[in-house]
Amino acid sequence: MPYGPKVYATFTVTSGCVCFGGLHNIWSGSTVPTQSFPTVRPQTSGTMRTHELQYNIRAKNGTWNVYRLIDKRNNEVFGWYVSHSCVEPVQDIRKILRISGSPYEQDSGSTMNTDDTQREGIFVINRYDWGCYDRRYLDEIGEGAEGANDVLANSNSAGLVDYSEAQLQVQQ
């Protein structure tokens, strides 16, 4: 059996754009015009460096593949990688690690958006760039039902959805 990433799920982009983040971030991204590839730079926010984002970005129309990133130590999902179906995931992940680095290795690249990440088409989204840290629409939309089975509650998860479907998906 060949070793390599296995597609976990797929979704389709028809609008040429995706919205991302927590539920209220996705809603926020759906209320502003589609952005071209952003040139955001990190800024200091308290003790963290963050990016001020609009929560949408242009994306190639077509099928997108979703891959689980598995922690080999305990065989649990610790992240996600999403790419257009025309992209070879192993080569793309290697490029990302080379340019943007790994948050688990010192001096392995930039975990912030830089000229290098922009030149290579890598858009870095860090944990403190989305969720309750950006309060736009947080009061109106909230973070989920906050029940025991709600994986979106309390900014525990980020979503990625086609721009044209964003508000409908948030309302569900």
Secondary structure, DSSP 8 states (H G I E B T S, - for coil): ---S--EEEEEEE-SSEEEEESHHHHHHHHTS----S-----EEETTEEE----SEEE--SEEEEEEEEEETTTTEEEEEEEEETTS-HHHHHHHHHHHT--TTSTTSS-SS--HHHHHTT-----GGGSGGGS-TTHHHH-S---STT-TTGGG---EEEEGGGHHHHHH-
